Amino acid sequence: AQKITQTQPGMFVQEKEAVTLDCTYDTSDQSYGLFWYKQPSSGEMIFLIYQGSYDEQNATEGRYSLNFQKARKSANLVISASQLGDSAMYFCAMREGTRDDKIIFGKGTRLHILP
Amino acid sequence: GAGVSQSPSNKVTEKGKDVELRCDPISGHTALYWYRQRLGQGLEFLIYFQGNSAPDKSGLPSDRFSAERTGESVSTLTIQRTQQEDSAVYLCASSRSRGGAVIRNTEAFFGQGTRLTVV
């Protein structure tokens, strides 16, 4: 079964608008971490933001914020005031707190920012 | 070096040949991952090393794939008798230990990848 689900294969957003990229996850662990990565066309993987399952506040990093809804097992990435350089593939990932604690990734969402 | 280093950056090989891909993780990172990414696709987990524990090989697609890691340093991913469907970018990543029951910020740092083309 999929542990990380990203339901939007592609999105088109007008420059300067906010955008929300969806991510739901599946785990029975109480302790886990959630991550978002950006992969531009160059192929590099860029870490954006982290949310711990015990963190009481939603994580924020500059224009990135994570809308963490623990009961719904949802960890959506919000990008405010989108820019052309935000066009990229975005991956949601999870690391569980059990011994099986490898980082697993969703299939990604390709974001296109339109001028 | 400061980051994760992978070599070679590009490899073209003939079908049926063996290839070896190398990953040099960030010093002090006990966790090391290999992922495969086909063109336009997501990251497919292959194998995970965590310290001295037995590696998690659950993602290896066939017995043609194997990986080794020397202590907490260099890892090599070997693909024997390569097939055209093995063509992909192979990404290596490393991270700090998760540090107990509560996950701390242990993001994976990625190398630039090895682009493998089997002709």
Contacts between the chains, C-beta under 8 A, distances in Angstrom:
chain1	res1	chain2	res2	distance
A	31	B	101	5.2
A	31	B	102	5.3
A	31	B	103	5.7
A	32	B	103	6.0
A	33	B	98	7.7
A	33	B	103	3.8
A	33	B	104	7.8
A	33	B	105	7.4
A	33	B	106	6.6
A	35	B	107	5.5
A	35	B	108	7.7
A	43	B	89	6.6
A	43	B	112	7.2
A	43	B	113	6.1
A	44	B	110	7.0
A	44	B	112	6.4
A	45	B	91	6.9
A	45	B	93	7.4
A	45	B	108	7.9
A	45	B	110	3.8
A	47	B	107	4.6
A	47	B	108	7.6
A	47	B	109	7.3
A	50	B	105	5.0
A	50	B	107	5.9
A	52	B	102	7.2
A	52	B	103	5.6
A	52	B	104	7.4
A	52	B	105	7.6
A	53	B	103	7.0
A	54	B	102	6.1
A	91	B	42	6.7
A	91	B	43	6.6
A	93	B	108	7.8
A	95	B	98	6.6
A	95	B	103	6.0
A	95	B	106	6.5
A	97	B	98	7.0
A	97	B	101	5.7
A	97	B	102	7.2
A	97	B	103	5.6
A	99	B	53	7.8
A	100	B	56	6.9
A	101	B	50	7.2
A	101	B	98	5.3
A	101	B	103	7.8
A	102	B	31	7.9
A	102	B	33	6.5
A	102	B	45	6.6
A	102	B	48	4.0
A	102	B	50	7.9
A	102	B	56	5.7
A	103	B	33	6.4
A	103	B	93	7.5
A	103	B	95	7.1
A	103	B	108	5.3
A	104	B	45	5.8
A	105	B	35	7.5
A	105	B	42	5.9
A	105	B	43	4.3
A	105	B	45	7.5
A	106	B	42	6.6
A	107	B	41	7.3
A	107	B	42	3.9
A	108	B	41	7.9
A	108	B	42	4.7
A	108	B	43	8.0
